[in-house]
């Protein structure tokens, strides 16, 4: 289960997936730019290791609920890269992104879960899952997304870690709307619990 509270974190290592542009307009999740992930504010999520995990065994966890949509008819929007940072000593062994398409009338987005969307541990994912969110094109309007039942897309981030645990923070989604490049910053930090995760994150 994911616990959420406010967090100020020192982020020291930047890992990049996809292309970056020095001329991109950097913004938060607001109503003034073309892309929203409906993941406003800031905070922290933690995921405990699976109960059956043996010491030294690598395990994976997934964080979701990133629901891409376009603001004010400014779409379509194409994601061109995703980057993140990790606290020192908490760099995951691997990080992957996915896009899950599902019916919101019968299923919900995921805050966190064990395994990856292609290899779930707790339960099977409803809907269809595709690897790599880079290249995804968002066309749904945020106005239509709010409170509606129907087909939704969810971007998910999965990480594999060992005994130390891991951290994914300061997510930055590079995207293009028309010919204009942007970077959407998400001020959330996700921790997969382990021996190197600070005690105040309530991992025990």
C-alpha positions as CSV (number, residue, x, y, z in Angstrom):
1,X,0.0,0.0,0.0
2,X,1.3,3.4,-0.9
3,X,1.6,6.0,1.9
4,X,1.5,9.7,0.8
5,X,2.7,12.8,2.6
6,X,4.7,16.0,1.8
7,X,8.4,15.7,1.2
8,X,11.4,17.9,0.5
9,X,14.1,15.6,-1.0
10,X,17.7,16.1,-2.1
11,X,18.1,14.6,-5.5
12,X,21.6,14.0,-6.6
13,X,21.7,11.7,-9.6
14,X,20.0,12.3,-13.0
15,X,19.2,9.4,-15.2
16,X,17.9,10.2,-18.7
17,X,15.6,8.3,-21.0
18,X,14.9,10.0,-24.3
19,X,15.8,13.2,-25.9
20,X,16.1,16.6,-24.1
21,X,15.9,20.1,-25.5
22,X,17.6,23.2,-24.1
23,X,14.8,25.3,-25.5
24,X,11.9,23.4,-24.0
25,X,9.5,25.4,-21.8
26,X,9.6,23.8,-18.3
27,X,6.4,23.8,-16.3
28,X,4.4,22.1,-13.5
29,X,1.2,20.3,-13.9
30,X,-1.2,23.2,-14.4
31,X,-3.8,24.5,-16.8
32,X,-1.6,26.8,-18.7
33,X,0.3,24.3,-20.8
34,X,-0.7,21.6,-23.3
35,X,-0.1,18.4,-21.3
36,X,-1.4,17.3,-17.9
37,X,-0.9,14.0,-16.1
38,X,-3.6,14.9,-13.5
39,X,-1.1,14.3,-10.8
40,X,-1.0,17.7,-9.2
41,X,0.8,18.8,-6.0
42,X,3.7,17.0,-4.5
43,X,4.3,14.2,-2.1
44,X,5.8,10.8,-1.5
45,X,4.9,7.2,-2.1
46,X,6.4,4.1,-0.5
47,X,6.1,0.4,-1.4
48,X,7.1,-2.4,1.0
49,X,8.9,-5.4,-0.5
50,X,6.8,-8.5,-1.1
51,X,6.3,-10.6,2.1
52,X,7.7,-13.7,0.4
53,X,10.9,-12.0,-0.8
54,X,14.1,-13.7,0.3
55,X,17.2,-11.6,1.3
56,X,19.3,-10.8,-1.7
57,X,16.5,-11.3,-4.1
58,X,15.8,-8.5,-6.7
59,X,12.2,-7.4,-6.7
60,X,10.1,-4.9,-8.7
61,X,7.5,-2.3,-7.9
62,X,5.3,-0.1,-10.1
63,X,3.9,3.3,-9.5
64,X,1.0,4.6,-11.7
65,X,-2.0,7.0,-11.8
66,X,-0.3,9.2,-14.4
67,X,-3.3,9.9,-16.6
68,X,-2.2,12.0,-19.7
69,X,-4.6,14.5,-21.2
70,X,-4.5,17.7,-23.2
71,X,-5.4,21.2,-21.9
72,X,-7.6,23.6,-23.8
73,X,-7.7,21.7,-27.1
74,X,-3.9,22.0,-27.5
75,X,-3.4,18.4,-28.5
76,X,-2.3,16.0,-29.8
77,X,0.7,15.8,-27.5
78,X,3.6,13.4,-28.1
79,X,5.9,12.3,-25.3
80,X,9.5,12.4,-26.5
81,X,11.4,11.5,-23.4
82,X,11.2,10.7,-19.7
83,X,13.8,11.4,-17.1
84,X,14.1,11.1,-13.3
85,X,16.5,11.3,-10.4
86,X,17.5,9.1,-7.6
87,X,18.9,9.7,-4.1
88,X,22.5,8.6,-3.8
89,X,22.7,4.9,-2.9
90,X,19.1,4.3,-4.0
91,X,19.6,4.1,-7.7
92,X,17.3,1.3,-9.0
93,X,18.9,-1.6,-10.9
94,X,16.5,-0.9,-13.8
95,X,13.6,1.5,-14.6
96,X,11.0,1.0,-17.3
97,X,7.9,2.9,-18.4
98,X,4.6,1.5,-19.7
99,X,1.2,2.6,-21.0
100,X,-1.8,0.8,-19.7
101,X,-5.2,1.2,-21.5
102,X,-8.3,0.2,-19.5
103,X,-12.0,0.8,-19.0
104,X,-12.5,3.2,-16.1
105,X,-16.0,1.9,-15.6
106,X,-14.7,-1.4,-14.4
107,X,-11.1,-0.7,-13.3
108,X,-9.0,2.0,-11.6
109,X,-5.6,3.5,-11.9
110,X,-2.8,2.1,-9.7
111,X,-1.1,4.0,-7.0
112,X,1.5,1.2,-6.5
113,X,1.8,-2.5,-6.8
114,X,4.4,-5.3,-6.8
115,X,5.9,-6.5,-10.0
116,X,5.7,-4.8,-13.4
117,X,2.7,-4.3,-15.7
118,X,4.1,-7.2,-17.9
119,X,4.9,-9.4,-14.8
120,X,2.4,-8.4,-12.1
121,X,2.8,-10.0,-8.6
122,X,-0.3,-9.0,-6.7
123,X,-2.9,-9.3,-9.4
124,X,-3.4,-9.2,-13.1
125,X,-3.7,-5.8,-14.7
126,X,-7.1,-5.1,-16.4
127,X,-6.7,-3.8,-19.9
128,X,-3.8,-3.7,-22.3
129,X,-0.2,-2.8,-21.6
130,X,2.5,-1.6,-23.9
131,X,6.2,-1.2,-23.1
132,X,7.8,2.3,-23.2
133,X,5.8,5.4,-22.7
134,X,8.2,7.4,-24.9
135,X,6.4,8.0,-28.2
136,X,3.0,7.9,-26.7
137,X,0.5,10.4,-28.2
138,X,-2.1,12.0,-25.8
139,X,-5.3,13.1,-27.5
140,X,-7.9,12.9,-24.8
141,X,-9.1,16.3,-23.4
142,X,-8.7,16.8,-19.7
143,X,-12.2,18.3,-19.7
144,X,-13.6,15.0,-21.0
145,X,-11.4,12.9,-18.6
146,X,-12.8,14.4,-15.4
147,X,-15.5,12.2,-13.9
148,X,-16.0,10.1,-17.0
149,X,-16.3,6.4,-17.4
150,X,-14.7,5.0,-20.5
151,X,-11.3,4.2,-22.0
152,X,-8.4,5.7,-20.2
153,X,-4.6,5.5,-20.6
154,X,-2.3,5.4,-17.6
155,X,1.5,5.9,-17.7
156,X,3.3,3.6,-15.2
157,X,6.9,3.6,-14.0
158,X,8.4,0.3,-12.8
159,X,11.7,-0.2,-11.0
160,X,13.8,-3.2,-9.9
161,X,15.8,-3.0,-6.7
162,X,17.8,-5.2,-4.3
163,X,18.2,-5.2,-0.5
164,X,19.0,-1.4,-0.4
165,X,15.7,-0.4,-2.0
166,X,15.4,2.4,-4.5
167,X,14.1,5.8,-5.3
168,X,12.5,7.5,-8.3
169,X,12.0,11.3,-8.1
170,X,11.7,14.6,-9.9
171,X,10.0,13.0,-12.9
172,X,10.3,15.1,-16.0
173,X,8.2,14.3,-19.1
174,X,9.5,15.8,-22.3
175,X,6.9,16.3,-25.0
176,X,5.9,18.2,-28.1
177,X,2.7,20.0,-28.9
178,X,2.7,21.0,-32.6
179,X,6.3,22.2,-33.2
180,X,6.8,23.4,-29.6
181,X,8.9,21.4,-27.0
182,X,8.0,21.4,-23.3
183,X,9.0,19.6,-20.1
184,X,6.4,18.7,-17.5
185,X,7.9,18.4,-14.0
186,X,6.2,16.1,-11.4
187,X,7.2,16.8,-7.8
188,X,6.6,13.3,-6.4
189,X,9.1,10.9,-4.9
190,X,8.6,7.1,-5.0
191,X,10.5,4.8,-2.7
192,X,10.8,1.0,-2.9
193,X,11.6,0.1,0.7
194,X,15.0,-1.4,1.7
195,X,17.9,-1.1,4.0
196,X,19.2,2.2,2.5
197,X,15.8,4.0,2.6
198,X,15.7,6.7,5.4
199,X,13.9,5.5,8.6
200,X,11.5,8.5,8.5
201,X,9.9,7.1,5.4
202,X,7.9,4.6,7.4
203,X,9.1,1.6,5.5
204,X,8.8,-0.8,8.4
